[in-house]
Amino acid sequence: MTASLIDGKAIAATIRAEVKSAADRLRDERGTVPGLAFILVGDNPASQVYVRSKGKACEEMGFHSVTERLPASTAQDDLLSRIESFNRDPAIHGILVQLPLPAHINEQTIIESIDYRKDVDGFHPVNVGRLVIGLPSLRPCTPAGVQELLVRCGHDPAGKHVVVVGRSNIVGKPVLNMLLQKQKGANAIVTVAHTGAGDLVPYLRQADIVVAALGKPEIIRGEMLKPGCVVIDVGINRIPDPSAKNGTRIVGDVHFPSASTVASAITPVPGGVGPMTIAMLMKNTLLAAEGILYR
Ligand code: GUN
């Protein structure tokens, strides 16, 4: 192992502490307590875990939070009316509808029904568009966490060649759009590689910074990387592991043992990008409560 570890857990704790003191100030000076509404439809076990840990983070921040648990059979119109009432509720500054949704509900319709000023996921087309043209907006949490990790551990992407692997609307595309901006903490040369590339190696070999977000366990190996590169692994994949207590373990999209002998710095999974996502959600909720992004 030559690479240094990028400690997402520690950086996320720093951000949460910053958000908490800003939230305390907002409460003392303006009487505003940030409020976040979670809507969970159905009983996806991973979603339950995520919503629980996001709720715990709200408690730690002193935020007001409500969790609405709806059955998987909930009609789309009923979900839309719940969102509408949170849109109107002045105590709620952020609305998070946990994805995925049951198949009979149109995800895009739901995303677009959220008031974009309360869209703490940054998925609303208004926020996507504002991100692309470089205007202030609520930004998707995981990509914002990737950018914060890079900047806070001394790997400013400015002037660097970043290769993003994966083009999802949740990670790949927003990472591209964030790091591309002529702004502080960005100004990178960005390539997006994806399944259409066939062979990823010619792209990876040119990367100063790799952002792996393709959702395939341990697919990126050390031999594919440029020596000394920085690796940010967004993947969360559960694989069989007979030696583990429950028979499985969580790995990233990067094969950590080989990549960590080639890279100069790398995020672990878990404990890298994961904790940053929740920290950035807290930050977004604070920003929404401050209400200054869209003035
Ligand atoms: N499910 C998996 N990731 C996310 C996310 O970032 N936001 C929401 N709302 N649901 C998710």
Residues whose N, C-alpha, C, O or C-beta is under 5 A from the ligand:
A	BS01	GUN	V97 Q98 L99 P100 D121
